[in-house]
Amino acid sequence: MRPHNAMQNAVDHTAAVYGDGDVLRRGEEQAEAGISGSIHTVVDNSPGPVHMYRPDEFAKLSIEFLER
């Protein structure tokens, strides 16, 4: 059995939103390189996941992305 690679399943037009203190940022460069057409945003003053710490900003960014 081969290890699962999430990048192989990602499609174009993916939004990755990170808080500036988010531990998931460790994979940010790999995601940016591995998902063509993706958009990466880092939100200031968010010590963790943006949807938890800055939900209004996350909603705004999500709507802007979906309207593209």
ZIRA-V418796 format. One record per backbone hydrogen bond with DSSP energy under -1.0 kcal/mol. NH is the residue of the N-H (numbers start at 1). CO is the residue of the C=O. E is the energy in kcal/mol with one decimal. If there is no record, write none. Layout:
<<NH	CO	E> <NH	CO	E>>
//
This chain:
<<8	5	-1.3> <16	39	-3.2> <18	41	-3.1> <20	43	-2.2> <21	46	-2.4> <22	19	-1.9> <25	22	-1.5> <26	23	-1.4> <27	24	-1.8> <28	25	-1.8> <31	27	-2.4> <32	28	-2.6> <33	29	-2.3> <34	30	-2.2> <35	31	-1.6> <38	35	-1.5> <39	14	-2.9> <41	16	-2.6> <43	18	-3.2> <52	49	-1.3> <53	49	-2.3> <54	50	-2.6> <58	54	-2.4> <59	55	-2.6> <60	56	-2.2> <61	57	-2.7> <62	58	-2.5> <63	59	-2.5> <64	60	-2.4> <65	61	-2.3> <66	62	-2.6> <67	63	-1.8> <68	65	-1.2>>
//
